[in-house]
Amino acid sequence: MLRQTLCYIAGALFPVAGLAAANDVITIATPATSMVISAPVGGEFRLLHYGGRLTDSDVGSIAASGHKMQAYPVYGMECPAEAALAVTHADGNMTLKMVVDTCNTTRSDESSLTRIRLRDEIYPFFVDLFYRSYDDHDVIESWVEISHQEDSPVELRRYASAYLPVRRGDVWLCHLHGSGNNESQLAQESLEDSPGMKTISSSHTINISHASHGEVMFALDGKPRENEGRVVGAALCYGGNYRLDVNTVDDEYHHFFAGMNWTDAPYRLTRGEALRTPAVAFVYSEDGTSGVSRVYHRWARDHKLAHGDRTRPVLLNSWEGVYMDVEQATMEKMMDDIAALGGDLFVMDDGWFGSKYQRDDSSALGDWTVDRRKLPGGIEGLLDAASRRGLDFGIWVEPEMVNSRSELYERHPDWVLVPQGRQPATGRGGTQMVLDLTNPEVRDYVAGVFDSIVGKYPAIKYVKWDANMPVRNHGSLYLGPDCQSHLWVEYQRGLEEVCRRVRDKYPDLIMQLCCSGGGRVNYGMLPWFDEFWTSDNTDALQRVYIQWGTSYFFPAIAMACHISAAPNLQTFRSIPMKYRVDVAMSGRLGVEIHPEKMTAQEKEFCRNAISEYKKLSDVIQMGDLYRLQSPYDGKGLASLMYVSPEKDEAVFYWYKTEHFCNQHLPVVRMAGLDAGKYYKIREINRIDSQPLECEGKVYSGKYLMGHGLDFPYNHILPYWEQLDYASRVIHLTEADGTEVNVASK
Ligand code: GLA
């Protein structure tokens, strides 16, 4: 009996209370998903379903049965366990009671936008909820705009972008946590086993994805599986402080809220002003966590990354090779080497600037003029040297920051974020501070940094935008006493304005987003950037874990992965070149090593690998990711693959993560291939003295996905060349008729 009075939301069933007239019901649809909402004018706004795409008949039945969950719970009346929005009106009243005012849907080329306006029953207070559904991606973005016409400012105490009820059952939360040098560690936990409130947040802005991430997945069918099961993804597209809450209390739902972090940030909303919150991008897939990742990746390439349709150049970055010891001769030597390895671009990292103060850990940030003592030919000389070698040239900047030992700080001590009457907290080198981007003058200055570099030298093709300090003190000399609590919102607004200005002016520039590694990886910042620096940790073994977690939400095309030195400069571990290259080749490949320190044999190996990578970069960077064997499962193995959209080509990776004698490893079954097609196997980056048994053979997609290929656990090498690491990169290409016949004889 109960079943007849339930309807479906986020893969879950909601109890019914009252009827919703069909004409109040709006379906927001993507190719394979539907969100069904009920918005009767003058009545309550409710969410009827989010999950797989519904037939009209099911929508009709659900609408006719109705249900009682609010789509955007507000605080004060019939107090919900947690609210998305809580305010204090000027008269001290702390309640809201919102009803539907208007609804409309508009179309653009690639998406539909539904807007539901809610108004309070007695105050002129409004919330506009927006839902953007994409025609060709299973993504629905949701955000709100909060405004009012009350005589005095209203204080917003909390202001989430979106709320989603997730029906309890066996729901698991997947999220990323970590730190600088250990980013994007995957955590998967049963929500049923941890009732209460779970909060994932960032509170110092800037390095918002070091300790945790603003993106999560909910696996609805028990312990998450990569390629099976229903999963909801939620990515908050915001580069500032965020707060995600999952509240499990005494009812049938996990209550999920996502938005800007309202802790220590009450917002005084003035009459006529609208506070627009960042979007939460929801994804629903029945193909497991990898299925959700693939949707995010395709959407990112089409809509959320700069130049998502262009494969990326192979580059050498000077940082780990020379750190700040940047000099003309060294730079030219590195250019020679990356040109010889077949790379396309040379990037000069930190150390190139400073006039009165020479750059070191504690000096010169803010003084973006070339240090002629180190680089007598200036930027012109470097551009010239790169062009003579057929390379493009890129440069590092950290435009939001300043050192107290700098000419900029001497001129503008009031341009840093500092609480009134106090000494600023400092970061790296004991002298680094964050510039106050709430101040329009500072924003002009930061945008001007780009004019003085890229504007002046238009041949610069690439900029690495770094930010190596979070905000460590709460205070702005620019924001008035009434608006100190707006700091986090206003800083991000300022930053976004600068990014927009830079992008509008330099649309073709390739930009890397870096924040002491992967501290700023999120879809709030990425639209202005082509890629991000995944981690300052370039140790290939630890990278297997970091890149795995990162790939939950972010595509290979944007994930910078560099081959670095052994022993590694962060972990001091010595990993063979083959393994280092194989791991870096699963993202946007680059080199971060002084090639001078490589043997001739290593150089030759890298030269071949780069040439192979360039042939495969379409599949790796534009293909669909299937994660196969998680390193986090502790099976001693990690494996993933990229498959072309046509399923005629794939690149498969297999990495041992442990090395013990007489170990037993599972055989990895592939995924994403066409069961009816045949594929020819070719190992790339082979170091073994004999080919794999599967080399050159042809297998059906059905076999590869049903059984998989078995690899020797160690590389086949003479005794004295044996390695304690093993990895494989396999290129699969669709076999033509002749090859299939030959193989089956
Ligand atoms: C940060 C970055 C590094 C490098 C240094 C330069 O740590 O993550 O890649 O650019 O700054 O100071």
Boltz pocket constraint, residues with backbone or C-beta under 6 A from the ligand:
constraints:
  - pocket:
      binder: B
      contacts: [[A, 319], [A, 349], [A, 350], [A, 396], [A, 466], [A, 468], [A, 514], [A, 515], [A, 516], [A, 517], [A, 533], [A, 536]]
      max_distance: 6.0
